[in-house]
Every structure is written in structure tokens, then in C-alpha cells.
């Protein structure tokens, strides 16, 4: 079985949501903040187990550009300057499929670290 492939990707700038429809019939509405804090980049994920860097203060982040990467994914450029990490189709599908659990785990991690979603002034 091949990995799900997107049939449509729409950025809703005003609501800061990336909507991704897949050939499985599933459509996910992924907030830009969610995508940013779960970036597959080494800057966020680290270079090995236990090296992930908790992202915080990203509540108002938006995507400024979506650049295709071959036939397998996209590079999302965010307005906070983050522009590394390729979101493969399987990564986007996984983020959509497990959004509720991943988001709650992120919120729990923020709370445990005493960090906030809102940017520091």
C-alpha cells in the first residue's frame, strides 16, 4: 500500500490554517502553530533521540510560502523566519491523523516546562 498523497493544499492566511486533502478522502485543517511546533527540521527535532527542542511563543505564527519539494512533500516557510524541514506527504498525513493527541502532548509539555503558546513581549 502506498502512502496517502495530497489532492489539494490550501493556506487560509486569515485563520492561519493549512488545509490538506488526501487521496484517502481525508481532509485535515492544520493550524500553522501546530505545523511550526512539530516541524520535521533538525532545528526542532534534533539530530537524535532525546534532542527535540520544545518550541514556544508560536501562537500567532503564519505560513508565508509553500514550496514544492519534488513529488514527495513541501517546504513551509513561516513568518518567524523558520524555513527548514521538509514536510513529506507521510509527515503531513501523520500530523493530521494524530492531531488531537500530538497537540495535547505539546500543551502538556509546555505546561511542564512553564512555557507559553503566546509570544513573549
C-alpha positions in Angstrom: 0.0 0.0 0.0 1.4 3.4 -1.0 1.4 6.4 1.3 -1.5 8.8 1.1 -0.9 11.7 -1.3 -2.5 15.1 -1.1 -5.0 16.1 -3.7 -5.3 19.7 -2.6 -3.4 22.1 -0.3 -4.9 25.4 0.7 -3.5 28.0 3.0 -6.1 30.1 4.9 -3.9 33.0 5.9 -6.6 34.9 7.9 -7.3 31.9 10.1 -3.7 30.6 10.0 -4.7 27.1 8.9 -3.3 24.8 6.2 -6.0 22.6 4.8 -4.7 19.4 3.2 -7.0 16.9 1.4 -5.6 13.4 0.7 -6.5 10.8 -1.9 -7.8 8.7 1.0 -10.8 11.1 1.3 -9.5 12.6 4.5 -9.1 16.4 4.9 -7.1 17.9 7.7 -7.2 21.5 8.9 -3.7 22.0 10.4 -3.1 25.3 12.3 0.2 27.0 11.4 1.2 27.0 15.0 0.8 23.2 15.2 2.8 22.7 12.0 5.5 25.0 13.2 6.0 23.4 16.6 6.0 19.9 15.0 8.4 20.9 12.2 10.4 17.9 11.0 13.6 20.0 10.8 16.7 19.1 12.8 16.4 22.6 14.4 13.2 21.3 16.1 13.6 17.5 16.2 17.3 17.5 17.0 19.8 15.1 15.5 19.0 12.1 17.6 16.7 10.7 20.3 16.0 13.0 23.2 17.3 16.1 21.4 14.0 17.6 20.4 13.7 21.3 21.2 10.4 22.5 22.7 9.0 25.3 20.6 7.1 28.1 22.4 5.7 31.5 21.7 4.4 30.4 18.3 0.7 31.1 18.7 0.5 33.8 16.1 2.9 32.3 13.5 1.7 32.1 9.9 3.0 30.4 6.7 4.3 32.9 4.1 5.2 30.4 1.4 4.6 26.8 0.4 7.4 25.4 -1.8 7.0 22.0 -3.5 9.9 19.6 -2.9 10.0 17.0 -5.7 7.0 14.7 -5.7 7.2 13.9 -2.0 6.5 17.0 0.1 6.6 20.7 0.7 8.8 23.2 2.4 6.8 25.5 4.6 8.3 29.0 5.2 7.0 30.7 8.4 6.8 34.4 9.2 9.1 33.8 12.2 11.9 33.0 9.9 11.7 29.2 10.2 12.2 27.7 6.8 13.9 24.3 7.3 12.4 20.9 7.4 10.6 19.2 4.6 7.0 18.2 5.3 6.7 14.9 3.3 3.2 13.7 2.4 3.5 11.0 5.1 4.5 13.6 7.8 1.6 15.8 6.9 -0.8 12.8 6.9 0.6 11.7 10.3 0.2 15.2 11.7 -3.4 15.3 10.5 -4.3 11.7 11.6 -2.9 12.2 15.2 -3.5 15.9 15.6 -5.6 15.7 18.8 -3.1 13.5 20.7 0.0 15.4 19.4 -1.5 18.8 20.3 -2.4 17.7 23.8 1.1 16.2 24.3 2.5 19.6 23.2 0.3 21.5 25.6 1.3 19.2 28.4 4.9 19.7 27.6 4.6 23.5 27.5 2.9 23.4 30.9 5.5 21.2 32.4 8.3 23.5 31.1 6.5 26.6 32.3 6.4 28.0 28.8 3.5 29.6 26.9 2.0 29.5 23.4 1.8 33.3 23.3 5.0 35.2 22.2 6.9 36.9 24.9 6.8 40.7 24.7 
